[in-house]
Amino acid sequence: MKKEKPTLPVIGKELISRFSPGELVSWTEMIHDKTGIVLDVFMLESGNREFPCAKVYVMGEDIRTEILLSNLINLSRVEDSLED
């Protein structure tokens, strides 16, 4: 019989709906301001909790990194529907 994985508490659940792939975001890493594009939003398990994170393409550095959503500032939103 398989043991079910216990449900972990989610820290920052309300942030998940604020970010979508394709959106332009900024954050501060140490003393440097960074800008990037959200590639994916996902949950990261750490310390028996889950935290909302984003995989972000860092503009000007040509790298991809994972950042907690609580550290991101949304600079532009992606619209869900196209207007004719």
Short mmCIF file of the C-alpha atoms (twelve columns), coordinates in Angstrom:
data_MODEL
# 
_entry.id   MODEL 
# 
loop_
_atom_site.group_PDB 
_atom_site.id 
_atom_site.type_symbol 
_atom_site.label_atom_id 
_atom_site.label_alt_id 
_atom_site.label_comp_id 
_atom_site.label_asym_id 
_atom_site.label_seq_id 
_atom_site.Cartn_x 
_atom_site.Cartn_y 
_atom_site.Cartn_z 
_atom_site.pdbx_PDB_model_num 
ATOM 1  C CA . MET A 1  0.000   0.000  0.000   1 
ATOM 2  C CA . LYS A 2  1.324   3.424  -1.000  1 
ATOM 3  C CA . LYS A 3  1.663   6.080  1.638   1 
ATOM 4  C CA . GLU A 4  0.023   9.345  0.611   1 
ATOM 5  C CA . LYS A 5  2.223   12.393 0.722   1 
ATOM 6  C CA . PRO A 6  0.887   14.810 3.334   1 
ATOM 7  C CA . THR A 7  -0.409  18.155 2.107   1 
ATOM 8  C CA . LEU A 8  2.178   20.807 2.822   1 
ATOM 9  C CA . PRO A 9  1.264   24.343 3.878   1 
ATOM 10 C CA . VAL A 10 1.654   26.922 1.109   1 
ATOM 11 C CA . ILE A 11 3.357   30.201 2.007   1 
ATOM 12 C CA . GLY A 12 2.243   33.062 -0.296  1 
ATOM 13 C CA . LYS A 13 -0.578  31.240 -2.079  1 
ATOM 14 C CA . GLU A 14 -2.169  34.554 -3.145  1 
ATOM 15 C CA . LEU A 15 0.914   35.400 -5.243  1 
ATOM 16 C CA . ILE A 16 0.298   32.567 -7.711  1 
ATOM 17 C CA . SER A 17 -2.555  34.417 -9.439  1 
ATOM 18 C CA . ARG A 18 -0.491  37.619 -9.809  1 
ATOM 19 C CA . PHE A 19 2.109   36.232 -12.227 1 
ATOM 20 C CA . SER A 20 1.841   34.461 -15.601 1 
ATOM 21 C CA . PRO A 21 4.334   33.292 -18.225 1 
ATOM 22 C CA . GLY A 22 5.376   36.064 -20.604 1 
ATOM 23 C CA . GLU A 23 5.148   38.892 -18.074 1 
ATOM 24 C CA . LEU A 24 7.980   41.367 -17.556 1 
ATOM 25 C CA . VAL A 25 9.243   41.448 -13.954 1 
ATOM 26 C CA . SER A 26 11.986  43.060 -11.901 1 
ATOM 27 C CA . TRP A 27 13.729  42.221 -8.633  1 
ATOM 28 C CA . THR A 28 16.822  43.150 -6.662  1 
ATOM 29 C CA . GLU A 29 19.629  40.655 -6.265  1 
ATOM 30 C CA . MET A 30 21.992  41.915 -3.574  1 
ATOM 31 C CA . ILE A 31 22.410  45.550 -4.729  1 
ATOM 32 C CA . HIS A 32 21.762  44.982 -8.444  1 
ATOM 33 C CA . ASP A 33 18.371  45.534 -10.077 1 
ATOM 34 C CA . LYS A 34 17.444  42.774 -12.519 1 
ATOM 35 C CA . THR A 35 14.760  42.530 -15.206 1 
ATOM 36 C CA . GLY A 36 13.390  39.384 -16.782 1 
ATOM 37 C CA . ILE A 37 10.523  37.508 -18.380 1 
ATOM 38 C CA . VAL A 38 8.513   34.887 -16.481 1 
ATOM 39 C CA . LEU A 39 8.827   31.507 -18.209 1 
ATOM 40 C CA . ASP A 40 6.908   29.356 -15.721 1 
ATOM 41 C CA . VAL A 41 5.193   29.617 -12.325 1 
ATOM 42 C CA . PHE A 42 5.447   26.615 -9.990  1 
ATOM 43 C CA . MET A 43 5.537   25.506 -6.362  1 
ATOM 44 C CA . LEU A 44 8.898   24.798 -4.709  1 
ATOM 45 C CA . GLU A 45 9.012   22.479 -1.695  1 
ATOM 46 C CA . SER A 46 11.422  23.566 1.040   1 
ATOM 47 C CA . GLY A 47 11.446  22.908 4.776   1 
ATOM 48 C CA . ASN A 48 8.124   20.996 4.797   1 
ATOM 49 C CA . ARG A 49 6.391   23.932 3.089   1 
ATOM 50 C CA . GLU A 50 5.658   24.999 -0.464  1 
ATOM 51 C CA . PHE A 51 6.576   28.391 -1.852  1 
ATOM 52 C CA . PRO A 52 5.385   29.911 -5.154  1 
ATOM 53 C CA . CYS A 53 8.320   30.484 -7.505  1 
ATOM 54 C CA . ALA A 54 8.954   31.494 -11.073 1 
ATOM 55 C CA . LYS A 55 11.492  30.395 -13.624 1 
ATOM 56 C CA . VAL A 56 12.681  33.679 -15.140 1 
ATOM 57 C CA . TYR A 57 14.810  34.542 -18.170 1 
ATOM 58 C CA . VAL A 58 17.231  37.239 -16.984 1 
ATOM 59 C CA . MET A 59 17.497  39.932 -19.648 1 
ATOM 60 C CA . GLY A 60 21.027  41.086 -20.488 1 
ATOM 61 C CA . GLU A 61 22.596  37.979 -18.944 1 
ATOM 62 C CA . ASP A 62 21.092  35.244 -21.154 1 
ATOM 63 C CA . ILE A 63 20.474  32.922 -18.181 1 
ATOM 64 C CA . ARG A 64 17.436  31.361 -16.531 1 
ATOM 65 C CA . THR A 65 16.944  31.381 -12.768 1 
ATOM 66 C CA . GLU A 66 14.324  30.485 -10.162 1 
ATOM 67 C CA . ILE A 67 13.007  33.290 -7.937  1 
ATOM 68 C CA . LEU A 68 10.411  33.382 -5.170  1 
ATOM 69 C CA . LEU A 69 7.303   35.253 -6.345  1 
ATOM 70 C CA . SER A 70 7.431   37.397 -3.203  1 
ATOM 71 C CA . ASN A 71 10.671  38.946 -4.545  1 
ATOM 72 C CA . LEU A 72 9.226   39.895 -7.948  1 
ATOM 73 C CA . ILE A 73 7.649   43.174 -9.046  1 
ATOM 74 C CA . ASN A 74 5.353   42.918 -12.061 1 
ATOM 75 C CA . LEU A 75 6.224   45.521 -14.715 1 
ATOM 76 C CA . SER A 76 3.744   44.413 -17.395 1 
ATOM 77 C CA . ARG A 77 0.809   42.008 -17.489 1 
ATOM 78 C CA . VAL A 78 -0.088  39.516 -20.207 1 
ATOM 79 C CA . GLU A 79 -3.716  39.750 -21.309 1 
ATOM 80 C CA . ASP A 80 -5.683  36.506 -21.297 1 
ATOM 81 C CA . SER A 81 -7.740  37.307 -24.389 1 
ATOM 82 C CA . LEU A 82 -6.965  38.972 -27.696 1 
ATOM 83 C CA . GLU A 83 -9.115  41.839 -28.916 1 
ATOM 84 C CA . ASP A 84 -10.122 42.012 -32.578 1 
# 
